């Protein structure tokens, strides 16, 4: 169901009661770190910093820590190794796909007491902290390039796969104005208008986006040696820095070296709009009190379209730019006051009709719906075959527009198949409940909230296979085990993958291992209960056979006698 009038009233009442206790950086700088990735430099981080965002698997068992992060990585086995993959040993793959040994280096340890004269073991101790150090594989270029922007997604300029529609993909065909700048065009840095409540001049990004400490989160937004936060955080990604093997250059953002003109120049706003286009900037807004977002009627400084002060912070006017759009036209005399921008520029309309910022102009979206943002999910790891209800929390899930209410939907993304779109059973401005199908295939999925063309950031969901031994057949000491979810096998000490006799713990020799069938030699043959230990879990079953028996429970001499008897009778 979507949010009813009674629920809206309850949320509004709660906002009135608790609204005065909101803890945030108002006014900026820095901007509130409620939406999008924090404005930080992450090119000189340590493992504990990685886990502060990506989750700590430390509570999972050693050596196979079946926690969220290891399972997510193990599900990549047999998927293609991309050009910018983090696998440290891609040359060890026989077919160009991820294997155990493309991530985990193993050594041969000589040991005369072993039947084969030695055994394989991990080069790093699986019980030690270094074994799970993210930076073993996800390499950063210290003080130059972030781990995040040396990935395949970043090199392919598919920014939305991490950021959602908070920014645009620089190489897609989103709308960028093809006109020169005028007095309401934002400046990339400081504005040239009057000094506003933030202490900066209006009409530029720096009016809000500066350095400092965000009171709500404690995040420190850094600045460079000139006090410029945007320069520090953008260059800190390292996405186009030399020595990083990146395909991108400075021209990804800067129109350097082009012929002089109204759209060119290294610091022209049109270069910024390759990532920060109108369709993203005009739809960024945080729901500060959780009662839904109405552009123009929110508290200021929680986004770009919540309040008239937000509009003025970007759009000036900048008196150093040409007058907009027609000098001397009385229809635009209100630009000097700018007291109610969203009175006209609301829901993609200009004076209620198609116009300058209308969605129909050059095909670009302008206002709405506000981009949703996911901050939490009730489960990050589930098992296939079970129906699960997920609860998503965040902002902007429900839009009460002037023309139509727009509840968010949930999209499930996978690189192994088509996107699955699901209608939630409950949608409020800050919460959604969605029923996932029981037959969701094992793999690493992405969860995204979608409103019309606007999509949220993507939250990872791990769907594990069911690990089950369904049947065990035997011939002498050789057992054939069939089932599901066995995963991959690594013949190494303490690899966490093995077939063993459960009563004694004695390991069986594995002849072959597939996801649904294992062939192993287990002695003594009358093993009782056989256990399979896989990377996603374990399962066991009883086996009843012995060296002197064949299928059907008859002794071996029975087959010999039957054959001799049949042959001798045939000779008579």
Secondary structure, DSSP 8 states (H G I E B T S, - for coil): ----HHHHHHHHHHHHHHGGG-----S-SS--TTSSS-S---SS--HHHHHHHH---TTS-SSS--SHHHHHHHTTTTSB--TT---TTGGG-SSSB--GGGTS-EEEEE-TTSTTSEEEEESS-TTSGGGG-GGGTS--BTTTB-GGGGSHHHHTT-THHHHGGGS--TTS------S---TTS-BSSS-SS-B-TTSSBSSBGGGT---EE-TTT--EE---TTS-HHHHHHHTT-TT-TTS--S--GGGT-BTTS--STT-BTT-HHHHTTTS-HHHHTT-B--SSSS---TTSS-TTSBSSSSHHHHHHHH---TTS--SSSTT-GGGGGGGT-S-GGGTSBTTBBTTBS-TT-TTGGG---S-S---EEEEES-SEEETTS-EEEEEEEE--EEE-SS-EEE-EEEEE-TTS--EEE--SEE-SSEEEEEE-TT--SEEEEEEEEETTEE---EEEEEE---EEEEEEEETTEEEEEEE-------SBT-S-EEEETTT--B-EEEEE-SSEEEEE-SSS--EEEEEEETTEEEEEEE---TTB-TTS-BHHHHHHHHHHHHHHHT-
